[in-house]
């Protein structure tokens, strides 16, 4: 007996039937899950468990060591028939379709299902996901009166004890679900027929590989596009434009006619790959760095964005700066300075005072992609208006070294279509590899910081050192990038 088609599998079938077939029949081919995705999934699980407090005293049908969907569905039926009014992970199987809804609650003999999303907004995919669940549950439980999505409330501000009801926002999808029942009957039949054919569907790669989610099988379907000279390696090109080239049998970058490219940031990549050498617009780079005043330093800020507010006066996903690192020169020697905000207390004011004091004597503050840092400074100015002038002065000193790269004034083939700091780091400093660090992204840094509250002193100190090492690497490469640009003018 084959396993029923789950909600996750159905969403994959909606995106691409080949994705769906591989997911069901060849799961061993799935790409390994990145650390970032694992952490995001964990956040979703944690928020889902927190939402159970809206309906306390329920029974989790998945409790126990045995992972058996048929057993979960049986337990759900028994609880419903036994008079339970709240069930967590309620499981239903109808016509070989499987759903597990986060919360099922009965009030006045009518059931309402709740699906929890660790998000501030409701997407089209969330609605379709919920409508599929409604279709299955309604056919198993006619008394189902409503289906709601529970998202985090963007307007909620933590004031005193956490208010669970204020934290979550409830939105019914009943109207959408009720009018799309026939749609799911048709779509699930198509999915079943795909499995019955017992053959991997012949579907070409395309924009659907990334919508609404990045496919789990890119390593399989895209294995012939890994050539650095593939048009798939072009950055700053829309997926639609990329596949227009690909579908017109222009598969390699050196097959592209330079005269057909309008955007400089795309043209510079093609030229770099054809010539196999870096492209530097010396005039534009010179004009850009000519305005940089000495003394200067580089600055990088790391933020924590907890889904559930942790400090008083904060909202879900609010940016909480917890670490900044600087690199500068003093008496001919390179110096580093970092400030790390303790996890337990909301010391954003002290953080602000530290960063203002540390940058006060510099005429220029170098950053790479300043959007995050400026957002943090703007929020701090709103939170602490007495420091608004000092923050405005700091912002006036900022020079974003990402600009020459973003505009296509500099590009190196080794950047492989990526315009991030991490992509240019090996070009600027071959010894400074982010891949050698324990922390390799801002997302990982956020969750590592969040984990400090559950660690002992030794573990916490180790994590702190690793976070500082990552932030300092960002600041170091940013600082060295200016010298790298200046050398191009010689």
C-alpha positions as CSV (number, residue, x, y, z in Angstrom):
1,X,0.0,0.0,0.0
2,X,1.5,3.3,-1.1
3,X,1.7,6.2,1.3
4,X,-1.1,8.8,1.0
5,X,-0.3,12.1,-0.7
6,X,0.5,14.7,1.9
7,X,0.0,18.4,1.9
8,X,3.7,19.0,1.3
9,X,3.7,16.6,-1.6
10,X,0.6,18.3,-3.1
11,X,2.2,21.7,-3.0
12,X,5.2,20.2,-4.8
13,X,2.8,18.8,-7.4
14,X,1.3,22.2,-7.9
15,X,4.8,23.6,-8.5
16,X,6.1,20.9,-10.8
17,X,4.9,17.3,-11.3
18,X,8.5,16.2,-11.7
19,X,9.3,17.7,-8.3
20,X,6.4,15.8,-6.9
21,X,7.3,12.5,-8.5
22,X,11.0,12.7,-7.3
23,X,9.8,13.7,-3.8
24,X,7.6,10.6,-3.6
25,X,9.7,8.0,-5.4
26,X,13.3,9.2,-5.2
27,X,13.7,11.1,-1.9
28,X,17.4,10.1,-1.8
29,X,18.0,12.5,-4.6
30,X,16.9,15.5,-2.6
31,X,19.4,18.3,-2.1
32,X,20.8,18.4,1.4
33,X,19.0,20.9,3.6
34,X,21.0,24.0,4.3
35,X,21.7,25.0,7.9
36,X,19.7,28.2,7.2
37,X,16.6,26.3,6.1
38,X,16.8,23.9,9.0
39,X,16.8,26.9,11.4
40,X,13.9,28.5,9.6
41,X,11.9,25.2,9.8
42,X,12.7,25.0,13.5
43,X,11.4,28.5,14.0
44,X,8.1,27.4,12.4
45,X,7.8,24.4,14.7
46,X,8.5,26.5,17.8
47,X,5.9,29.1,16.8
48,X,3.4,26.3,16.1
49,X,3.9,24.9,19.6
50,X,3.5,28.3,21.2
51,X,0.2,28.8,19.4
52,X,-1.1,25.7,21.1
53,X,-1.4,27.9,24.2
54,X,-4.3,29.7,22.5
55,X,-6.3,26.4,23.1
56,X,-4.7,24.8,26.1
57,X,-5.3,21.3,27.4
58,X,-5.4,19.6,23.9
59,X,-4.0,16.2,23.0
60,X,-1.1,15.8,20.5
61,X,-1.8,12.8,18.4
62,X,1.8,12.5,17.3
63,X,3.1,12.1,20.9
64,X,5.2,9.0,21.3
65,X,8.1,7.4,19.5
66,X,6.2,5.7,16.7
67,X,5.8,7.8,13.5
68,X,2.8,6.3,11.9
69,X,0.3,8.4,9.9
70,X,-2.4,5.8,9.9
71,X,-2.1,5.6,13.7
72,X,-2.2,9.4,14.0
73,X,-5.4,9.4,11.9
74,X,-6.9,6.6,14.1
75,X,-6.1,8.6,17.3
76,X,-7.7,11.7,15.8
77,X,-10.9,9.8,15.0
78,X,-11.0,8.3,18.5
79,X,-10.5,11.7,20.2
80,X,-13.3,13.2,18.1
81,X,-15.6,10.4,18.8
82,X,-14.6,10.4,22.5
83,X,-15.7,14.1,23.0
84,X,-12.3,15.9,22.9
85,X,-12.5,19.5,22.1
86,X,-8.9,20.4,21.2
87,X,-6.5,18.2,19.2
88,X,-2.9,19.1,18.1
89,X,-1.5,17.8,14.9
90,X,-5.0,16.4,14.0
91,X,-4.5,13.9,11.2
92,X,-6.9,13.1,8.4
93,X,-6.7,10.7,5.4
94,X,-9.3,11.0,2.7
95,X,-9.2,9.3,-0.7
96,X,-5.5,8.7,-0.3
97,X,-4.8,12.3,0.7
98,X,-3.2,13.2,4.1
99,X,-3.2,16.4,6.1
100,X,-2.0,17.2,9.6
101,X,-3.5,20.4,10.9
102,X,-1.7,22.3,13.7
103,X,-4.8,22.8,15.9
104,X,-8.4,21.5,15.7
105,X,-10.8,23.0,18.2
106,X,-14.5,22.4,18.9
107,X,-16.8,25.1,20.2
108,X,-20.6,24.6,20.4
109,X,-20.4,21.3,18.5
110,X,-18.7,23.0,15.5
111,X,-15.0,22.4,14.7
112,X,-12.5,25.0,13.5
113,X,-9.1,24.1,12.1
114,X,-6.0,26.4,12.7
115,X,-2.8,26.3,10.7
116,X,0.1,28.3,12.2
117,X,2.5,30.3,10.1
118,X,5.6,32.0,11.6
119,X,5.1,34.9,9.3
120,X,3.6,38.4,9.4
121,X,1.9,38.1,6.0
122,X,-0.4,35.6,4.4
123,X,0.8,34.5,1.0
124,X,-1.1,32.9,-1.9
125,X,0.7,29.6,-1.2
126,X,-0.4,29.7,2.5
127,X,-4.0,30.1,1.3
128,X,-3.7,27.2,-1.2
129,X,-2.1,25.1,1.4
130,X,-4.9,25.8,3.8
131,X,-7.6,25.1,1.2
132,X,-6.1,21.7,0.5
133,X,-6.3,20.9,4.2
134,X,-9.9,22.1,4.3
135,X,-10.8,19.9,1.4
136,X,-9.4,16.7,3.1
137,X,-10.7,17.5,6.6
138,X,-14.2,18.6,5.4
139,X,-14.6,15.2,3.7
140,X,-13.6,13.4,6.9
141,X,-15.3,15.8,9.4
142,X,-18.6,17.3,8.0
143,X,-18.9,19.4,11.3
144,X,-15.8,21.5,10.2
145,X,-17.2,25.0,10.3
146,X,-14.1,27.1,9.5
147,X,-10.4,27.1,8.7
148,X,-8.2,29.8,9.9
149,X,-4.6,30.8,9.4
150,X,-2.7,32.0,12.5
151,X,0.0,34.5,11.6
152,X,2.1,36.7,13.9
153,X,0.5,40.1,14.5
154,X,2.8,42.9,13.1
155,X,1.2,45.5,15.4
156,X,1.7,43.5,18.6
157,X,4.1,45.1,21.1
158,X,5.4,43.2,24.1
159,X,4.2,44.9,27.3
160,X,4.5,42.9,30.4
161,X,3.7,39.2,30.1
162,X,3.5,37.7,26.7
163,X,-0.1,38.0,25.5
164,X,-0.6,35.0,23.3
165,X,-4.0,36.2,21.9
166,X,-2.5,39.6,21.0
167,X,0.6,37.9,19.4
168,X,-1.4,36.0,16.8
169,X,-3.7,37.2,14.1
170,X,-6.5,35.0,12.9
171,X,-7.7,35.0,9.3
172,X,-10.4,32.7,7.9
173,X,-9.9,31.2,4.5
174,X,-13.3,29.5,4.4
175,X,-14.6,31.4,1.4
176,X,-11.6,30.5,-0.7
177,X,-11.6,26.9,0.5
178,X,-15.3,26.3,-0.1
179,X,-15.3,27.5,-3.7
180,X,-12.2,25.5,-4.7
181,X,-13.3,22.0,-3.7
182,X,-13.6,20.9,-7.3
183,X,-10.2,22.3,-8.1
184,X,-8.6,20.0,-5.6
185,X,-10.5,17.0,-6.8
186,X,-9.0,17.6,-10.3
187,X,-5.5,18.5,-9.2
188,X,-5.2,15.5,-6.8
189,X,-6.3,13.2,-9.7
190,X,-3.5,14.6,-11.9
191,X,-1.1,13.9,-9.1
192,X,-2.3,10.3,-8.7
193,X,-2.0,9.7,-12.5
194,X,1.5,11.0,-12.4
195,X,2.4,8.3,-9.8
196,X,0.6,5.6,-11.6
197,X,2.6,6.2,-14.8
198,X,5.7,5.1,-12.8
199,X,7.9,7.3,-14.9
200,X,9.7,10.5,-14.1
201,X,7.8,13.3,-15.9
202,X,9.8,14.9,-18.7
203,X,9.6,18.5,-17.6
204,X,12.3,21.0,-18.5
205,X,13.8,23.4,-16.0
206,X,12.3,26.8,-15.9
207,X,11.1,29.6,-13.7
208,X,8.8,27.1,-11.9
209,X,12.0,25.7,-10.3
210,X,11.9,28.7,-7.9
211,X,8.2,29.5,-7.5
212,X,6.7,29.5,-4.9
213,X,9.8,27.8,-3.3
214,X,13.2,26.7,-4.5
215,X,13.0,23.1,-5.7
216,X,14.5,20.3,-3.5
217,X,16.0,18.6,-6.5
218,X,18.0,21.4,-8.2
219,X,21.1,19.2,-7.9
220,X,19.3,16.5,-10.1
221,X,17.4,18.6,-12.6
222,X,20.2,21.2,-13.0
223,X,23.2,18.9,-13.0
224,X,24.0,19.9,-16.6
225,X,24.0,23.6,-15.8
226,X,26.9,23.6,-13.3
227,X,29.5,24.9,-15.9
228,X,30.7,28.3,-14.7
229,X,30.2,29.4,-18.3
230,X,26.5,28.5,-18.2
231,X,24.0,31.3,-18.6
232,X,22.5,30.0,-15.3
233,X,25.6,31.5,-13.6
234,X,24.6,35.0,-14.6
235,X,23.5,37.3,-11.7
236,X,21.4,40.4,-11.9
237,X,19.3,38.7,-14.6
238,X,15.7,37.9,-14.0
239,X,14.8,34.2,-14.1
240,X,12.5,34.9,-17.1
241,X,15.3,36.6,-19.1
242,X,17.7,33.7,-18.2
243,X,15.3,31.1,-19.5
244,X,14.6,33.1,-22.6
245,X,18.3,32.6,-23.4
246,X,18.3,29.0,-22.3
247,X,15.1,28.1,-24.3
248,X,16.6,29.7,-27.4
249,X,19.6,27.3,-27.2
250,X,21.9,30.0,-25.8
251,X,23.3,27.8,-23.0
252,X,26.8,29.3,-22.5
253,X,27.7,32.9,-21.6
254,X,30.2,33.1,-24.4
255,X,27.4,32.5,-26.9
256,X,25.7,35.7,-25.9
257,X,26.0,38.7,-28.2
258,X,27.3,41.5,-26.1
259,X,25.5,44.0,-28.3
260,X,22.1,42.6,-27.2
261,X,22.7,43.3,-23.5
262,X,21.3,46.6,-22.2
263,X,22.2,46.4,-18.5
264,X,25.8,47.1,-17.6
265,X,25.9,44.8,-14.6
266,X,24.9,41.9,-16.9
267,X,27.2,42.9,-19.7
268,X,30.2,43.1,-17.4
269,X,29.7,39.5,-16.4
270,X,29.5,38.3,-20.0
271,X,32.6,40.2,-21.0
272,X,34.5,38.9,-17.9
273,X,33.6,35.3,-18.8
274,X,34.4,35.7,-22.5
275,X,37.8,37.3,-21.7
276,X,38.4,35.3,-18.6
277,X,39.6,38.3,-16.7
278,X,38.4,40.9,-14.3
279,X,36.5,43.9,-15.5
280,X,37.3,47.3,-13.9
281,X,35.9,50.6,-14.9
282,X,38.8,52.6,-13.6
283,X,37.2,56.0,-14.3
284,X,34.0,55.1,-12.4
285,X,35.8,53.5,-9.5
286,X,38.2,56.4,-9.2
287,X,35.3,58.9,-9.1
288,X,33.6,56.8,-6.5
289,X,36.5,56.5,-4.1
290,X,37.7,60.0,-4.6
291,X,35.1,61.2,-2.1
292,X,36.3,59.0,0.7
293,X,37.8,61.0,3.5
294,X,40.4,59.9,6.0
295,X,40.5,58.7,8.7
296,X,38.2,55.9,7.8
297,X,37.0,52.6,9.3
298,X,34.8,49.8,8.2
299,X,31.7,48.7,10.1
300,X,29.4,45.7,10.2
301,X,26.3,45.1,12.3
302,X,24.6,41.8,13.2
303,X,21.0,41.7,14.2
304,X,18.6,39.3,15.9
305,X,15.0,39.2,14.6
306,X,13.0,36.9,17.0
307,X,9.6,35.8,15.7
308,X,8.3,36.1,19.3
309,X,9.2,39.4,21.0
310,X,11.8,38.9,23.7
311,X,12.4,42.4,25.1
312,X,9.7,44.8,26.4
313,X,8.5,47.2,23.8
314,X,9.5,45.1,20.8
315,X,7.4,43.6,18.0
316,X,7.6,40.2,16.1
317,X,10.7,40.1,13.8
318,X,11.9,43.5,15.0
319,X,15.6,44.1,14.3
320,X,17.6,43.9,17.5
321,X,21.3,44.8,17.0
322,X,23.5,42.7,19.1
323,X,27.0,43.0,17.7
324,X,29.1,45.4,15.7
325,X,32.7,45.1,14.5
326,X,35.1,47.7,13.2
327,X,38.4,47.6,11.4
328,X,40.6,50.6,11.1
329,X,44.3,51.6,11.0
330,X,46.2,53.1,13.9
331,X,49.9,54.0,13.7
332,X,50.3,51.8,10.6
333,X,48.7,48.8,12.2
334,X,45.3,47.2,11.4
335,X,43.1,47.3,14.5
336,X,39.8,45.5,15.2
337,X,37.1,46.4,17.7
338,X,33.9,44.7,18.5
339,X,31.0,45.2,20.9
340,X,28.7,42.4,21.8
341,X,25.4,43.0,23.5
342,X,24.5,40.6,26.3
343,X,21.6,38.4,25.5
344,X,19.7,38.7,28.8
345,X,19.1,42.4,28.7
346,X,17.7,44.9,26.2
347,X,20.8,47.2,26.1
348,X,20.1,48.8,22.7
349,X,20.7,52.2,24.1
350,X,24.2,51.2,25.4
351,X,24.7,49.5,22.0
352,X,23.9,52.8,20.3
353,X,26.2,54.8,22.6
354,X,29.0,52.4,21.9
355,X,28.7,52.5,18.2
356,X,28.5,56.3,18.2
357,X,31.5,56.7,20.4
358,X,33.6,54.1,18.4
359,X,32.9,55.9,15.1
360,X,33.0,59.5,16.3
361,X,36.6,60.2,15.3
362,X,36.3,58.8,11.7
363,X,35.4,61.0,8.7
364,X,34.2,58.0,6.7
365,X,32.5,54.7,7.7
366,X,32.8,52.0,5.1
367,X,30.1,49.5,4.7
368,X,29.1,46.8,2.2
369,X,25.4,46.9,1.3
370,X,24.4,49.4,3.9
371,X,20.6,48.7,3.9
372,X,20.6,46.6,7.1
373,X,22.8,49.0,9.0
374,X,20.8,52.0,8.0
375,X,17.6,50.3,8.9
376,X,19.0,49.6,12.4
377,X,20.2,53.1,12.8
378,X,16.8,54.5,11.7
379,X,15.0,52.3,14.3
380,X,17.4,53.4,17.0
381,X,16.9,57.1,16.1
382,X,13.1,56.5,16.5
383,X,13.5,54.7,19.7
384,X,16.0,57.2,21.2
385,X,15.2,60.6,19.7
386,X,17.8,62.4,21.9
387,X,20.4,60.7,19.8
388,X,18.8,61.5,16.4
389,X,21.4,64.2,15.5
390,X,24.3,61.9,16.3
391,X,22.8,59.1,14.3
392,X,22.2,61.4,11.4
393,X,25.9,62.5,11.5
394,X,27.0,58.8,11.5
395,X,24.8,58.1,8.5
396,X,26.2,61.0,6.6
397,X,29.7,59.4,6.9
398,X,28.6,56.1,5.4
399,X,30.1,55.0,2.1
400,X,28.7,51.8,0.6
401,X,31.5,49.9,-1.1
402,X,28.9,47.6,-2.7
403,X,27.9,50.4,-5.1
404,X,30.7,50.0,-7.7
405,X,30.1,46.2,-7.8
406,X,26.3,46.6,-7.8
407,X,26.5,49.0,-10.8
408,X,28.9,46.8,-12.7
409,X,32.0,49.0,-12.4
410,X,33.9,46.0,-11.1
411,X,33.4,42.3,-11.7
412,X,35.7,39.2,-11.5
413,X,34.8,35.8,-13.1
414,X,35.4,34.1,-9.8
415,X,32.4,35.9,-8.4
416,X,30.2,33.5,-10.4
417,X,27.3,35.8,-10.8
418,X,27.1,36.7,-7.2
419,X,27.5,40.3,-6.1
420,X,27.7,39.7,-2.3
421,X,30.6,40.4,0.0
422,X,31.2,36.7,0.4
423,X,31.6,36.3,-3.4
424,X,34.2,39.0,-3.7
425,X,36.1,38.0,-0.5
426,X,38.4,35.4,-2.1
427,X,39.2,37.9,-4.8
428,X,40.1,40.6,-2.3
429,X,41.9,38.3,0.1
430,X,42.6,34.7,-0.9
431,X,43.3,33.7,2.7
432,X,40.1,35.2,4.2
433,X,37.6,32.5,3.5
434,X,34.1,32.6,5.1
435,X,33.9,28.9,4.6
436,X,36.4,28.4,7.3
437,X,34.2,30.0,9.9
438,X,31.6,28.3,12.1
439,X,29.2,31.1,11.3
440,X,28.8,31.7,7.6
441,X,25.6,33.8,7.3
442,X,23.5,36.4,9.0
443,X,20.7,33.8,9.5
444,X,22.9,31.4,11.3
445,X,24.3,34.3,13.4
446,X,20.8,35.2,14.5
447,X,19.9,31.8,15.7
448,X,23.2,31.2,17.3
449,X,22.6,34.4,19.3
450,X,19.1,33.3,20.2
451,X,20.5,30.0,21.5
452,X,22.7,31.8,24.1
453,X,19.9,31.8,26.6
454,X,19.9,28.0,26.8
455,X,23.7,27.5,27.0
456,X,26.0,27.2,29.9
457,X,28.8,29.8,30.4
458,X,31.4,27.9,28.4
459,X,29.2,27.2,25.4
460,X,27.9,30.8,25.4
461,X,31.5,32.2,25.4
462,X,32.4,29.9,22.5
463,X,29.4,31.0,20.5
464,X,30.1,34.7,21.3
465,X,33.7,34.3,20.0
466,X,32.4,32.6,16.8
467,X,29.9,35.4,16.2
468,X,32.5,38.1,16.7
469,X,34.9,36.2,14.3
470,X,32.2,36.2,11.6
471,X,31.3,39.9,12.1
472,X,34.9,40.9,12.1
473,X,35.5,39.0,8.9
474,X,32.8,41.1,7.2
475,X,34.4,44.3,8.5
476,X,37.9,43.2,7.5
477,X,36.9,42.3,3.9
478,X,35.0,45.6,3.6
479,X,38.1,47.5,4.8
480,X,40.4,45.7,2.4
481,X,38.1,46.2,-0.5
482,X,38.9,49.9,-0.5
483,X,42.6,49.2,-0.9
484,X,41.7,46.6,-3.5
485,X,39.8,49.3,-5.5
486,X,42.6,51.8,-5.1
487,X,45.1,49.3,-6.5
488,X,43.1,49.2,-9.7
489,X,43.8,52.9,-10.3
490,X,47.6,52.4,-10.3
